[in-house]
Amino acid sequence: STVVGEFGDTLLFCAIAASVIGVDSVGGFINYVAVGFFWKTLIEIVLLPVTTQVIAWVKKREDYVPV
């Protein structure tokens, strides 16, 4: 589901930003979306271990109530 969300987010962002940065062909747009999706997904995969540890750390402290 994260990959589907990443693709939808990338597609929407690229559709808005493409004309602003000068993407003016269908092939250019497809390339822009593909490269953006690849990099966003790669970063998500690379940072997953860090994200998992941070979430575990936060959840551990959520249950702590100082007296």
PQR file of N, CA, C, O and H, with PARSE charges and radii, in Angstrom:
ATOM      1  N   SER A   1       0.821  -1.204   0.000 -0.4000 1.5000
ATOM      2  CA  SER A   1       0.000   0.000   0.000 -0.0000 2.0000
ATOM      3  C   SER A   1       0.862   1.264   0.000  0.5500 1.7000
ATOM      4  O   SER A   1       0.469   2.284  -0.567 -0.5500 1.4000
ATOM      5  N   THR A   2       2.028   1.199   0.631 -0.4000 1.5000
ATOM      6  CA  THR A   2       2.908   2.369   0.640 -0.0000 2.0000
ATOM      7  C   THR A   2       3.381   2.692  -0.767  0.5500 1.7000
ATOM      8  O   THR A   2       3.467   3.862  -1.142 -0.5500 1.4000
ATOM      9  H   THR A   2       2.347   0.371   1.092  0.4000 1.0000
ATOM     10  N   VAL A   3       3.688   1.668  -1.546 -0.4000 1.5000
ATOM     11  CA  VAL A   3       4.163   1.878  -2.914 -0.0000 2.0000
ATOM     12  C   VAL A   3       3.059   2.503  -3.766  0.5500 1.7000
ATOM     13  O   VAL A   3       3.328   3.385  -4.583 -0.5500 1.4000
ATOM     14  H   VAL A   3       3.619   0.718  -1.241  0.4000 1.0000
ATOM     15  N   VAL A   4       1.829   2.053  -3.579 -0.4000 1.5000
ATOM     16  CA  VAL A   4       0.697   2.627  -4.319 -0.0000 2.0000
ATOM     17  C   VAL A   4       0.504   4.093  -3.925  0.5500 1.7000
ATOM     18  O   VAL A   4       0.254   4.944  -4.779 -0.5500 1.4000
ATOM     19  H   VAL A   4       1.611   1.337  -2.915  0.4000 1.0000
ATOM     20  N   GLY A   5       0.621   4.381  -2.635 -0.4000 1.5000
ATOM     21  CA  GLY A   5       0.516   5.755  -2.165 -0.0000 2.0000
ATOM     22  C   GLY A   5       1.637   6.625  -2.706  0.5500 1.7000
ATOM     23  O   GLY A   5       1.407   7.768  -3.100 -0.5500 1.4000
ATOM     24  H   GLY A   5       0.824   3.690  -1.941  0.4000 1.0000
ATOM     25  N   GLU A   6       2.850   6.086  -2.727 -0.4000 1.5000
ATOM     26  CA  GLU A   6       3.993   6.817  -3.275 -0.0000 2.0000
ATOM     27  C   GLU A   6       3.754   7.143  -4.751  0.5500 1.7000
ATOM     28  O   GLU A   6       4.045   8.248  -5.207 -0.5500 1.4000
ATOM     29  H   GLU A   6       3.037   5.157  -2.407  0.4000 1.0000
ATOM     30  N   PHE A   7       3.223   6.166  -5.490 -0.4000 1.5000
ATOM     31  CA  PHE A   7       2.980   6.395  -6.916 -0.0000 2.0000
ATOM     32  C   PHE A   7       1.914   7.467  -7.123  0.5500 1.7000
ATOM     33  O   PHE A   7       2.075   8.361  -7.954 -0.5500 1.4000
ATOM     34  H   PHE A   7       2.986   5.268  -5.120  0.4000 1.0000
ATOM     35  N   GLY A   8       0.818   7.370  -6.358 -0.4000 1.5000
ATOM     36  CA  GLY A   8      -0.245   8.360  -6.483 -0.0000 2.0000
ATOM     37  C   GLY A   8       0.245   9.760  -6.140  0.5500 1.7000
ATOM     38  O   GLY A   8      -0.085  10.726  -6.828 -0.5500 1.4000
ATOM     39  H   GLY A   8       0.686   6.644  -5.684  0.4000 1.0000
ATOM     40  N   ASP A   9       1.032   9.868  -5.077 -0.4000 1.5000
ATOM     41  CA  ASP A   9       1.590  11.150  -4.669 -0.0000 2.0000
ATOM     42  C   ASP A   9       2.530  11.696  -5.740  0.5500 1.7000
ATOM     43  O   ASP A   9       2.483  12.881  -6.069 -0.5500 1.4000
ATOM     44  H   ASP A   9       1.300   9.084  -4.518  0.4000 1.0000
ATOM     45  N   THR A  10       3.375  10.835  -6.276 -0.4000 1.5000
ATOM     46  CA  THR A  10       4.321  11.245  -7.319 -0.0000 2.0000
ATOM     47  C   THR A  10       3.577  11.694  -8.571  0.5500 1.7000
ATOM     48  O   THR A  10       3.917  12.718  -9.164 -0.5500 1.4000
ATOM     49  H   THR A  10       3.413   9.872  -6.008  0.4000 1.0000
ATOM     50  N   LEU A  11       2.575  10.939  -8.968 -0.4000 1.5000
ATOM     51  CA  LEU A  11       1.809  11.277 -10.162 -0.0000 2.0000
ATOM     52  C   LEU A  11       1.121  12.633 -10.004  0.5500 1.7000
ATOM     53  O   LEU A  11       1.154  13.460 -10.916 -0.5500 1.4000
ATOM     54  H   LEU A  11       2.299  10.108  -8.486  0.4000 1.0000
ATOM     55  N   LEU A  12       0.506  12.855  -8.858 -0.4000 1.5000
ATOM     56  CA  LEU A  12      -0.175  14.129  -8.620 -0.0000 2.0000
ATOM     57  C   LEU A  12       0.825  15.283  -8.595  0.5500 1.7000
ATOM     58  O   LEU A  12       0.598  16.310  -9.235 -0.5500 1.4000
ATOM     59  H   LEU A  12       0.479  12.183  -8.118  0.4000 1.0000
ATOM     60  N   PHE A  13       1.919  15.126  -7.869 -0.4000 1.5000
ATOM     61  CA  PHE A  13       2.924  16.187  -7.798 -0.0000 2.0000
ATOM     62  C   PHE A  13       3.485  16.497  -9.178  0.5500 1.7000
ATOM     63  O   PHE A  13       3.595  17.662  -9.563 -0.5500 1.4000
ATOM     64  H   PHE A  13       2.103  14.291  -7.349  0.4000 1.0000
ATOM     65  N   CYS A  14       3.841  15.451  -9.923 -0.4000 1.5000
ATOM     66  CA  CYS A  14       4.431  15.649 -11.248 -0.0000 2.0000
ATOM     67  C   CYS A  14       3.439  16.298 -12.210  0.5500 1.7000
ATOM     68  O   CYS A  14       3.831  17.115 -13.043 -0.5500 1.4000
ATOM     69  H   CYS A  14       3.751  14.505  -9.610  0.4000 1.0000
ATOM     70  N   ALA A  15       2.168  15.945 -12.106 -0.4000 1.5000
ATOM     71  CA  ALA A  15       1.158  16.548 -12.977 -0.0000 2.0000
ATOM     72  C   ALA A  15       1.065  18.050 -12.729  0.5500 1.7000
ATOM     73  O   ALA A  15       0.847  18.822 -13.663 -0.5500 1.4000
ATOM     74  H   ALA A  15       1.849  15.281 -11.430  0.4000 1.0000
ATOM     75  N   ILE A  16       1.231  18.464 -11.477 -0.4000 1.5000
ATOM     76  CA  ILE A  16       1.176  19.888 -11.155 -0.0000 2.0000
ATOM     77  C   ILE A  16       2.488  20.577 -11.525  0.5500 1.7000
ATOM     78  O   ILE A  16       2.476  21.672 -12.089 -0.5500 1.4000
ATOM     79  H   ILE A  16       1.408  17.837 -10.719  0.4000 1.0000
ATOM     80  N   ALA A  17       3.613  19.946 -11.214 -0.4000 1.5000
ATOM     81  CA  ALA A  17       4.919  20.591 -11.372 -0.0000 2.0000
ATOM     82  C   ALA A  17       5.483  20.529 -12.788  0.5500 1.7000
ATOM     83  O   ALA A  17       6.334  21.346 -13.140 -0.5500 1.4000
ATOM     84  H   ALA A  17       3.623  19.057 -10.757  0.4000 1.0000
ATOM     85  N   ALA A  18       5.035  19.589 -13.601 -0.4000 1.5000
ATOM     86  CA  ALA A  18       5.644  19.370 -14.921 -0.0000 2.0000
ATOM     87  C   ALA A  18       5.628  20.618 -15.788  0.5500 1.7000
ATOM     88  O   ALA A  18       6.646  20.972 -16.383 -0.5500 1.4000
ATOM     89  H   ALA A  18       4.344  18.925 -13.315  0.4000 1.0000
ATOM     90  N   SER A  19       4.510  21.274 -15.865 -0.4000 1.5000
ATOM     91  CA  SER A  19       4.448  22.459 -16.730 -0.0000 2.0000
ATOM     92  C   SER A  19       5.289  23.603 -16.172  0.5500 1.7000
ATOM     93  O   SER A  19       5.817  24.412 -16.935 -0.5500 1.4000
ATOM     94  H   SER A  19       3.683  20.986 -15.382  0.4000 1.0000
ATOM     95  N   VAL A  20       5.416  23.676 -14.864 -0.4000 1.5000
ATOM     96  CA  VAL A  20       6.192  24.738 -14.228 -0.0000 2.0000
ATOM     97  C   VAL A  20       7.684  24.597 -14.540  0.5500 1.7000
ATOM     98  O   VAL A  20       8.379  25.594 -14.733 -0.5500 1.4000
ATOM     99  H   VAL A  20       4.987  23.019 -14.244  0.4000 1.0000
ATOM    100  N   ILE A  21       8.171  23.351 -14.588 -0.4000 1.5000
ATOM    101  CA  ILE A  21       9.599  23.148 -14.835 -0.0000 2.0000
ATOM    102  C   ILE A  21       9.919  22.914 -16.307  0.5500 1.7000
ATOM    103  O   ILE A  21      11.078  22.709 -16.668 -0.5500 1.4000
ATOM    104  H   ILE A  21       7.606  22.540 -14.431  0.4000 1.0000
ATOM    105  N   GLY A  22       8.908  22.944 -17.144 -0.4000 1.5000
ATOM    106  CA  GLY A  22       9.155  22.873 -18.577 -0.0000 2.0000
ATOM    107  C   GLY A  22       9.046  21.508 -19.226  0.5500 1.7000
ATOM    108  O   GLY A  22       9.533  21.323 -20.341 -0.5500 1.4000
ATOM    109  H   GLY A  22       7.967  23.111 -16.850  0.4000 1.0000
ATOM    110  N   VAL A  23       8.428  20.553 -18.569 -0.4000 1.5000
ATOM    111  CA  VAL A  23       8.189  19.245 -19.192 -0.0000 2.0000
ATOM    112  C   VAL A  23       7.033  19.437 -20.172  0.5500 1.7000
ATOM    113  O   VAL A  23       5.919  19.773 -19.770 -0.5500 1.4000
ATOM    114  H   VAL A  23       8.032  20.703 -17.663  0.4000 1.0000
ATOM    115  N   ASP A  24       7.305  19.221 -21.465 -0.4000 1.5000
ATOM    116  CA  ASP A  24       6.297  19.568 -22.473 -0.0000 2.0000
ATOM    117  C   ASP A  24       5.938  18.428 -23.422  0.5500 1.7000
ATOM    118  O   ASP A  24       5.296  18.657 -24.447 -0.5500 1.4000
ATOM    119  H   ASP A  24       8.210  18.948 -21.792  0.4000 1.0000
ATOM    120  N   SER A  25       6.348  17.202 -23.092 -0.4000 1.5000
ATOM    121  CA  SER A  25       5.975  16.070 -23.943 -0.0000 2.0000
ATOM    122  C   SER A  25       5.495  14.917 -23.067  0.5500 1.7000
ATOM    123  O   SER A  25       5.805  14.848 -21.877 -0.5500 1.4000
ATOM    124  H   SER A  25       6.870  17.017 -22.260  0.4000 1.0000
ATOM    125  N   VAL A  26       4.742  14.027 -23.672 -0.4000 1.5000
ATOM    126  CA  VAL A  26       4.236  12.865 -22.932 -0.0000 2.0000
ATOM    127  C   VAL A  26       5.402  11.993 -22.478  0.5500 1.7000
ATOM    128  O   VAL A  26       5.417  11.513 -21.345 -0.5500 1.4000
ATOM    129  H   VAL A  26       4.490  14.083 -24.638  0.4000 1.0000
ATOM    130  N   GLY A  27       6.370  11.790 -23.357 -0.4000 1.5000
ATOM    131  CA  GLY A  27       7.539  10.985 -22.993 -0.0000 2.0000
ATOM    132  C   GLY A  27       8.322  11.610 -21.847  0.5500 1.7000
ATOM    133  O   GLY A  27       8.773  10.910 -20.941 -0.5500 1.4000
ATOM    134  H   GLY A  27       6.357  12.180 -24.278  0.4000 1.0000
ATOM    135  N   GLY A  28       8.481  12.930 -21.890 -0.4000 1.5000
ATOM    136  CA  GLY A  28       9.161  13.630 -20.803 -0.0000 2.0000
ATOM    137  C   GLY A  28       8.412  13.511 -19.495  0.5500 1.7000
ATOM    138  O   GLY A  28       9.017  13.356 -18.434 -0.5500 1.4000
ATOM    139  H   GLY A  28       8.115  13.499 -22.626  0.4000 1.0000
ATOM    140  N   PHE A  29       7.082  13.584 -19.574 -0.4000 1.5000
ATOM    141  CA  PHE A  29       6.255  13.462 -18.375 -0.0000 2.0000
ATOM    142  C   PHE A  29       6.367  12.062 -17.785  0.5500 1.7000
ATOM    143  O   PHE A  29       6.507  11.904 -16.573 -0.5500 1.4000
ATOM    144  H   PHE A  29       6.591  13.710 -20.436  0.4000 1.0000
ATOM    145  N   ILE A  30       6.306  11.046 -18.645 -0.4000 1.5000
ATOM    146  CA  ILE A  30       6.426   9.662 -18.161 -0.0000 2.0000
ATOM    147  C   ILE A  30       7.788   9.453 -17.505  0.5500 1.7000
ATOM    148  O   ILE A  30       7.880   8.821 -16.453 -0.5500 1.4000
ATOM    149  H   ILE A  30       6.192  11.175 -19.630  0.4000 1.0000
ATOM    150  N   ASN A  31       8.835   9.977 -18.115 -0.4000 1.5000
ATOM    151  CA  ASN A  31      10.171   9.867 -17.533 -0.0000 2.0000
ATOM    152  C   ASN A  31      10.236  10.594 -16.189  0.5500 1.7000
ATOM    153  O   ASN A  31      10.798  10.074 -15.225 -0.5500 1.4000
ATOM    154  H   ASN A  31       8.760  10.491 -18.970  0.4000 1.0000
ATOM    155  N   TYR A  32       9.664  11.788 -16.130 -0.4000 1.5000
ATOM    156  CA  TYR A  32       9.644  12.578 -14.898 -0.0000 2.0000
ATOM    157  C   TYR A  32       8.950  11.818 -13.773  0.5500 1.7000
ATOM    158  O   TYR A  32       9.444  11.779 -12.647 -0.5500 1.4000
ATOM    159  H   TYR A  32       9.208  12.210 -16.913  0.4000 1.0000
ATOM    160  N   VAL A  33       7.810  11.220 -14.079 -0.4000 1.5000
ATOM    161  CA  VAL A  33       7.071  10.446 -13.078 -0.0000 2.0000
ATOM    162  C   VAL A  33       7.860   9.199 -12.674  0.5500 1.7000
ATOM    163  O   VAL A  33       7.960   8.893 -11.486 -0.5500 1.4000
ATOM    164  H   VAL A  33       7.408  11.252 -14.994  0.4000 1.0000
ATOM    165  N   ALA A  34       8.419   8.479 -13.641 -0.4000 1.5000
ATOM    166  CA  ALA A  34       9.145   7.241 -13.343 -0.0000 2.0000
ATOM    167  C   ALA A  34      10.365   7.505 -12.473  0.5500 1.7000
ATOM    168  O   ALA A  34      10.596   6.798 -11.493 -0.5500 1.4000
ATOM    169  H   ALA A  34       8.338   8.727 -14.607  0.4000 1.0000
ATOM    170  N   VAL A  35      11.142   8.515 -12.827 -0.4000 1.5000
ATOM    171  CA  VAL A  35      12.342   8.826 -12.045 -0.0000 2.0000
ATOM    172  C   VAL A  35      11.949   9.315 -10.651  0.5500 1.7000
ATOM    173  O   VAL A  35      12.565   8.915  -9.663 -0.5500 1.4000
ATOM    174  H   VAL A  35      10.954   9.089 -13.623  0.4000 1.0000
ATOM    175  N   GLY A  36      10.944  10.163 -10.560 -0.4000 1.5000
ATOM    176  CA  GLY A  36      10.483  10.635  -9.256 -0.0000 2.0000
ATOM    177  C   GLY A  36       9.999   9.495  -8.380  0.5500 1.7000
ATOM    178  O   GLY A  36      10.324   9.434  -7.194 -0.5500 1.4000
ATOM    179  H   GLY A  36      10.443  10.488 -11.362  0.4000 1.0000
ATOM    180  N   PHE A  37       9.226   8.596  -8.958 -0.4000 1.5000
ATOM    181  CA  PHE A  37       8.724   7.440  -8.216 -0.0000 2.0000
ATOM    182  C   PHE A  37       9.876   6.549  -7.764  0.5500 1.7000
ATOM    183  O   PHE A  37       9.895   6.091  -6.621 -0.5500 1.4000
ATOM    184  H   PHE A  37       8.962   8.646  -9.922  0.4000 1.0000
ATOM    185  N   PHE A  38      10.835   6.302  -8.651 -0.4000 1.5000
ATOM    186  CA  PHE A  38      11.988   5.460  -8.311 -0.0000 2.0000
ATOM    187  C   PHE A  38      12.749   6.044  -7.118  0.5500 1.7000
ATOM    188  O   PHE A  38      13.042   5.330  -6.159 -0.5500 1.4000
ATOM    189  H   PHE A  38      10.819   6.674  -9.579  0.4000 1.0000
ATOM    190  N   TRP A  39      13.067   7.338  -7.177 -0.4000 1.5000
ATOM    191  CA  TRP A  39      13.853   7.956  -6.109 -0.0000 2.0000
ATOM    192  C   TRP A  39      13.081   8.004  -4.794  0.5500 1.7000
ATOM    193  O   TRP A  39      13.651   7.727  -3.739 -0.5500 1.4000
ATOM    194  H   TRP A  39      12.828   7.917  -7.956  0.4000 1.0000
ATOM    195  N   LYS A  40      11.802   8.349  -4.838 -0.4000 1.5000
ATOM    196  CA  LYS A  40      11.011   8.390  -3.607 -0.0000 2.0000
ATOM    197  C   LYS A  40      10.913   7.019  -2.972  0.5500 1.7000
ATOM    198  O   LYS A  40      11.013   6.889  -1.752 -0.5500 1.4000
ATOM    199  H   LYS A  40      11.339   8.575  -5.696  0.4000 1.0000
ATOM    200  N   THR A  41      10.718   5.990  -3.794 -0.4000 1.5000
ATOM    201  CA  THR A  41      10.613   4.630  -3.270 -0.0000 2.0000
ATOM    202  C   THR A  41      11.953   4.156  -2.722  0.5500 1.7000
ATOM    203  O   THR A  41      12.003   3.500  -1.682 -0.5500 1.4000
ATOM    204  H   THR A  41      10.637   6.096  -4.785  0.4000 1.0000
ATOM    205  N   LEU A  42      13.034   4.483  -3.414 -0.4000 1.5000
ATOM    206  CA  LEU A  42      14.370   4.109  -2.950 -0.0000 2.0000
ATOM    207  C   LEU A  42      14.665   4.751  -1.590  0.5500 1.7000
ATOM    208  O   LEU A  42      15.148   4.081  -0.678 -0.5500 1.4000
ATOM    209  H   LEU A  42      12.994   5.016  -4.259  0.4000 1.0000
ATOM    210  N   ILE A  43      14.380   6.025  -1.458 -0.4000 1.5000
ATOM    211  CA  ILE A  43      14.609   6.712  -0.182 -0.0000 2.0000
ATOM    212  C   ILE A  43      13.759   6.094   0.919  0.5500 1.7000
ATOM    213  O   ILE A  43      14.225   5.926   2.046 -0.5500 1.4000
ATOM    214  H   ILE A  43      13.988   6.570  -2.199  0.4000 1.0000
ATOM    215  N   GLU A  44      12.527   5.758   0.599 -0.4000 1.5000
ATOM    216  CA  GLU A  44      11.641   5.110   1.574 -0.0000 2.0000
ATOM    217  C   GLU A  44      12.243   3.792   2.059  0.5500 1.7000
ATOM    218  O   GLU A  44      12.221   3.503   3.255 -0.5500 1.4000
ATOM    219  H   GLU A  44      12.149   5.894  -0.316  0.4000 1.0000
ATOM    220  N   ILE A  45      12.777   2.999   1.144 -0.4000 1.5000
ATOM    221  CA  ILE A  45      13.378   1.711   1.493 -0.0000 2.0000
ATOM    222  C   ILE A  45      14.645   1.916   2.331  0.5500 1.7000
ATOM    223  O   ILE A  45      14.850   1.226   3.330 -0.5500 1.4000
ATOM    224  H   ILE A  45      12.795   3.233   0.172  0.4000 1.0000
ATOM    225  N   VAL A  46      15.485   2.859   1.924 -0.4000 1.5000
ATOM    226  CA  VAL A  46      16.735   3.112   2.639 -0.0000 2.0000
ATOM    227  C   VAL A  46      16.468   3.599   4.065  0.5500 1.7000
ATOM    228  O   VAL A  46      17.165   3.199   4.998 -0.5500 1.4000
ATOM    229  H   VAL A  46      15.318   3.419   1.113  0.4000 1.0000
ATOM    230  N   LEU A  47      15.471   4.452   4.232 -0.4000 1.5000
ATOM    231  CA  LEU A  47      15.194   5.020   5.551 -0.0000 2.0000
ATOM    232  C   LEU A  47      14.271   4.167   6.422  0.5500 1.7000
ATOM    233  O   LEU A  47      14.038   4.507   7.582 -0.5500 1.4000
ATOM    234  H   LEU A  47      14.905   4.777   3.474  0.4000 1.0000
ATOM    235  N   LEU A  48      13.746   3.076   5.891 -0.4000 1.5000
ATOM    236  CA  LEU A  48      12.819   2.236   6.647 -0.0000 2.0000
ATOM    237  C   LEU A  48      13.384   1.753   7.984  0.5500 1.7000
ATOM    238  O   LEU A  48      12.668   1.809   8.983 -0.5500 1.4000
ATOM    239  H   LEU A  48      13.935   2.799   4.949  0.4000 1.0000
ATOM    240  N   PRO A  49      14.635   1.282   8.052 -0.5600 1.5000
ATOM    241  CA  PRO A  49      15.154   0.862   9.364  0.2800 2.0000
ATOM    242  C   PRO A  49      15.194   2.003  10.386  0.5500 1.7000
ATOM    243  O   PRO A  49      14.885   1.791  11.558 -0.5500 1.4000
ATOM    244  N   VAL A  50      15.565   3.187   9.958 -0.4000 1.5000
ATOM    245  CA  VAL A  50      15.600   4.343  10.860 -0.0000 2.0000
ATOM    246  C   VAL A  50      14.185   4.703  11.290  0.5500 1.7000
ATOM    247  O   VAL A  50      13.933   4.946  12.470 -0.5500 1.4000
ATOM    248  H   VAL A  50      15.816   3.359   9.006  0.4000 1.0000
ATOM    249  N   THR A  51      13.267   4.737  10.337 -0.4000 1.5000
ATOM    250  CA  THR A  51      11.873   5.066  10.638 -0.0000 2.0000
ATOM    251  C   THR A  51      11.291   4.080  11.644  0.5500 1.7000
ATOM    252  O   THR A  51      10.602   4.480  12.583 -0.5500 1.4000
ATOM    253  H   THR A  51      13.472   4.540   9.379  0.4000 1.0000
ATOM    254  N   THR A  52      11.564   2.812  11.452 -0.4000 1.5000
ATOM    255  CA  THR A  52      11.051   1.777  12.351 -0.0000 2.0000
ATOM    256  C   THR A  52      11.575   1.974  13.765  0.5500 1.7000
ATOM    257  O   THR A  52      10.821   1.839  14.729 -0.5500 1.4000
ATOM    258  H   THR A  52      12.124   2.487  10.690  0.4000 1.0000
ATOM    259  N   GLN A  53      12.855   2.291  13.900 -0.4000 1.5000
ATOM    260  CA  GLN A  53      13.437   2.513  15.229 -0.0000 2.0000
ATOM    261  C   GLN A  53      12.861   3.767  15.891  0.5500 1.7000
ATOM    262  O   GLN A  53      12.591   3.763  17.092 -0.5500 1.4000
ATOM    263  H   GLN A  53      13.468   2.400  13.118  0.4000 1.0000
ATOM    264  N   VAL A  54      12.677   4.813  15.136 -0.4000 1.5000
ATOM    265  CA  VAL A  54      12.117   6.056  15.696 -0.0000 2.0000
ATOM    266  C   VAL A  54      10.684   5.811  16.157  0.5500 1.7000
ATOM    267  O   VAL A  54      10.305   6.259  17.239 -0.5500 1.4000
ATOM    268  H   VAL A  54      12.896   4.817  14.160  0.4000 1.0000
ATOM    269  N   ILE A  55       9.892   5.120  15.372 -0.4000 1.5000
ATOM    270  CA  ILE A  55       8.501   4.831  15.751 -0.0000 2.0000
ATOM    271  C   ILE A  55       8.462   3.978  17.012  0.5500 1.7000
ATOM    272  O   ILE A  55       7.647   4.226  17.901 -0.5500 1.4000
ATOM    273  H   ILE A  55      10.200   4.756  14.493  0.4000 1.0000
ATOM    274  N   ALA A  56       9.332   2.978  17.102 -0.4000 1.5000
ATOM    275  CA  ALA A  56       9.391   2.136  18.300 -0.0000 2.0000
ATOM    276  C   ALA A  56       9.771   2.967  19.519  0.5500 1.7000
ATOM    277  O   ALA A  56       9.202   2.782  20.595 -0.5500 1.4000
ATOM    278  H   ALA A  56       9.994   2.776  16.380  0.4000 1.0000
ATOM    279  N   TRP A  57      10.724   3.878  19.362 -0.4000 1.5000
ATOM    280  CA  TRP A  57      11.157   4.746  20.460 -0.0000 2.0000
ATOM    281  C   TRP A  57      10.006   5.630  20.928  0.5500 1.7000
ATOM    282  O   TRP A  57       9.781   5.772  22.130 -0.5500 1.4000
ATOM    283  H   TRP A  57      11.185   4.029  18.488  0.4000 1.0000
ATOM    284  N   VAL A  58       9.278   6.225  19.986 -0.4000 1.5000
ATOM    285  CA  VAL A  58       8.150   7.100  20.332 -0.0000 2.0000
ATOM    286  C   VAL A  58       7.053   6.300  21.025  0.5500 1.7000
ATOM    287  O   VAL A  58       6.517   6.744  22.041 -0.5500 1.4000
ATOM    288  H   VAL A  58       9.461   6.110  19.010  0.4000 1.0000
ATOM    289  N   LYS A  59       6.714   5.144  20.500 -0.4000 1.5000
ATOM    290  CA  LYS A  59       5.642   4.333  21.094 -0.0000 2.0000
ATOM    291  C   LYS A  59       6.005   3.899  22.509  0.5500 1.7000
ATOM    292  O   LYS A  59       5.143   3.832  23.386 -0.5500 1.4000
ATOM    293  H   LYS A  59       7.149   4.783  19.674  0.4000 1.0000
ATOM    294  N   LYS A  60       7.273   3.606  22.724 -0.4000 1.5000
ATOM    295  CA  LYS A  60       7.730   3.191  24.051 -0.0000 2.0000
ATOM    296  C   LYS A  60       7.507   4.320  25.058  0.5500 1.7000
ATOM    297  O   LYS A  60       7.165   4.056  26.211 -0.5500 1.4000
ATOM    298  H   LYS A  60       7.973   3.660  22.012  0.4000 1.0000
ATOM    299  N   ARG A  61       7.692   5.547  24.647 -0.4000 1.5000
ATOM    300  CA  ARG A  61       7.536   6.692  25.531 -0.0000 2.0000
ATOM    301  C   ARG A  61       6.094   7.174  25.616  0.5500 1.7000
ATOM    302  O   ARG A  61       5.758   7.919  26.538 -0.5500 1.4000
ATOM    303  H   ARG A  61       7.970   5.762  23.711  0.4000 1.0000
ATOM    304  N   GLU A  62       5.237   6.778  24.693 -0.4000 1.5000
ATOM    305  CA  GLU A  62       3.821   7.159  24.757 -0.0000 2.0000
ATOM    306  C   GLU A  62       3.138   6.573  25.985  0.5500 1.7000
ATOM    307  O   GLU A  62       2.289   7.216  26.602 -0.5500 1.4000
ATOM    308  H   GLU A  62       5.510   6.173  23.944  0.4000 1.0000
ATOM    309  N   ASP A  63       3.514   5.359  26.329 -0.4000 1.5000
ATOM    310  CA  ASP A  63       2.870   4.665  27.453 -0.0000 2.0000
ATOM    311  C   ASP A  63       3.414   5.114  28.800  0.5500 1.7000
ATOM    312  O   ASP A  63       2.805   4.848  29.836 -0.5500 1.4000
ATOM    313  H   ASP A  63       4.204   4.837  25.827  0.4000 1.0000
ATOM    314  N   TYR A  64       4.549   5.791  28.794 -0.4000 1.5000
ATOM    315  CA  TYR A  64       5.163   6.230  30.045 -0.0000 2.0000
ATOM    316  C   TYR A  64       4.445   7.460  30.571  0.5500 1.7000
ATOM    317  O   TYR A  64       4.323   8.468  29.875 -0.5500 1.4000
ATOM    318  H   TYR A  64       5.044   6.007  27.953  0.4000 1.0000
ATOM    319  N   VAL A  65       3.970   7.366  31.811 -0.4000 1.5000
ATOM    320  CA  VAL A  65       3.300   8.491  32.454 -0.0000 2.0000
ATOM    321  C   VAL A  65       4.093   8.804  33.725  0.5500 1.7000
ATOM    322  O   VAL A  65       4.087   8.011  34.666 -0.5500 1.4000
ATOM    323  H   VAL A  65       4.069   6.547  32.376  0.4000 1.0000
ATOM    324  N   PRO A  66       4.773   9.947  33.760 -0.5600 1.5000
ATOM    325  CA  PRO A  66       5.549  10.260  34.976  0.2800 2.0000
ATOM    326  C   PRO A  66       4.624  10.529  36.174  0.5500 1.7000
ATOM    327  O   PRO A  66       3.544  11.101  36.031 -0.5500 1.4000
ATOM    328  N   VAL A  67       5.071  10.110  37.326 -0.4000 1.5000
ATOM    329  CA  VAL A  67       4.258  10.263  38.550 -0.0000 2.0000
ATOM    330  C   VAL A  67       4.780  11.409  39.370  0.5500 1.7000
ATOM    331  O   VAL A  67       4.238  11.703  40.435 -0.5500 1.4000
ATOM    332  H   VAL A  67       5.949   9.645  37.442  0.4000 1.0000
TER
END
